[in-house]
Amino acid sequence: VQVGPVAALAMLAAIPLLWVIPEALIVGELAARLPVEGGYYRWVHAAFGERTAVVNAWCTWCYSLVEMALYPGLVVAYLEALTGPLSAPGRTLVIVAVIWVPTVVNLRGAVPVGRVSTIVGVLVLLAFGLLAAFALPRATHAPWTTPGGAAPPLDWRAAGTALGLALWNWIGWDNASTIAGEVRNPARTYPRALAIAVPLVFAGYAVPLLAALAASDWRTWQEAGWSAIAREVAGPAGPWLGTALAVLAVVSATAMFNSLLLAYSRIPLVVAQDGLLPRALAVTDARGTPLRAVLLASSCYTLLALLPFAELVSADVVLYAVALFLEFAALVQLRRIAPHAPAPFRIPLGTVGVAVLALVPAIVLVAMIALDVALGAYGGRAMLLALAIAALGPAVHAVLARRRARRGHR
């Protein structure tokens, strides 16, 4: 609402081109080259060695702490939109449930997590497809216009934060790589899955957003407001569709936590396998599930679940981008040192072309940071803190390596 439909739609169109497609292509080739458990940690390790891989794992783990603290807060917001304000004990109970119910599912292995995510994803797409179908006949204006007059001027102070929120909705294409050891034929599965998922996600965002903008006044929209939008634009179906969307929002955010817990819990697993973390974290059950790593991750996420949302999003995007750019650099390096390594999928560009492709999302990130810091937008301090945390990565590796060396002497 602070940036208006023109800027929002421009971000919706530009981010897939400038961020998502380069990321998906690079991740697709890396997953095809090295389809192993631990995913991006192993990619960076193969390209640059252990220290840089630990920096990647450090940034990944730190942004996972931020990322996973977001979803319980989202569930609380969606529930309050449905039921009214929750009491303090009620909020705490919801946060604990959002974290620990998915933890129980994760302890049963990757297959149950995948099944839950697939079912919830289909239901969400169906609900938003119905919203678009009901809203389109009630469209009164172009989606990028403001009914009844000119739009308010763009709030540039909010533009950086809005870009961060938009990017946050598109990040994470490399996450599934960490469970490649638990996937059949991952070298072929991952590139194909990315080719299907990217356009599907774009349609899932664009179609209901365009229809809802054309059938309502965007100035009345509020955070966690899809339920209210459905009641406004879906006619007689509005009440039940709005309720369905509110319920699905709660279920979807919980399912997102569920699937991301699966991915992030494998990072301490593979670092422990390299001897840098306690060996107990490397223990898996008969299904390959790292029980202790899952429990450690969930415990950490519980501690951070009450931090402010906007601050978290800004820090999340920066930490993710630092880790991601190490992965991009890993592909360039692997192209140099092993140019003819077999891979079922390969970007049809040379090494220089891949490097240029990787620079495009870097420019987007720099633009977001410049807007937030220069204009004093909310979250700028969090981004600077995120960069400082990322810079600690080499020191973290030094500490862990010395600890491993002392254990070796004993």
Disulfide bonds with the S-S distance in Angstrom:
none
